[in-house]
Amino acid sequence: MKNFDEVIKLVKNIVLDNSFAGYRDAATISMILLGCLSSRDIVALKVKDIIEYPGAIIIKLNKRYRKILKLNRVLEDAIMRYIRKIKEVKLTGDCLFYFDVESAELATKKIRMMLKRRCQESRSLSFSPTEIRQIGLVYALKNARTLKEILSLMKNSGYVFVSSVADKFGLEDFEKLDPILSEFSDRIKGK
């Protein structure tokens, strides 16, 4: 199974590319991994909706706030370096995070193509945005220290995504996750 460290290695290789595209690509992968965001989420994200607080990065997406998980300094730095670069070139806060696209559909294709190209350049395993999102979620669930953190992940990513990832990666017996998945399952069934 592909893992969190392999994605970190990919981002570290991309960070070595000091071009604007390198900053954007490293930040995009980091946002997918740390925020458990889909390509569509990335495409809809505006720069002004990314807020850094001490100990947290918060994003506003679809009128809801999500906390970006602070799991790795390299990933956090990649996001903030890109935000600073956007501000340096004086792009407005209304600009999209992944902004060099004509349509949302084209942007999601470009993100998949970017990932494929960056993986080839880095000579690393190939990842899709969904795989990176799943890796981030599995890593976060395994490292969650409290039930509140797990509930936050479920709120961010959606119950269906969390439960399907839990089933796929054998986390359904994970002691911290099992009671919460059961509770959400009972709520959905109307018990």
Buried (B, 14 or more C-beta within 10 A) or exposed (E): EBEBEBBBBBBBBBBEBEEBEBBBBBBBBBBBBBBBBBBBBBBBBBBEBBEEEEEEBEBBBEEEEBBBBEBBEBBBBBBBBBBEBBEEEEEEEEEBBBBEBEEBEEBBEBBBEBBEEBBEEBEBEEBBBBBBBBBBBBBBBEEBEEEEBBBBBBBBBEBEBBBEBBEEBEBEEBEBBEEBBEEBEEEEEEE
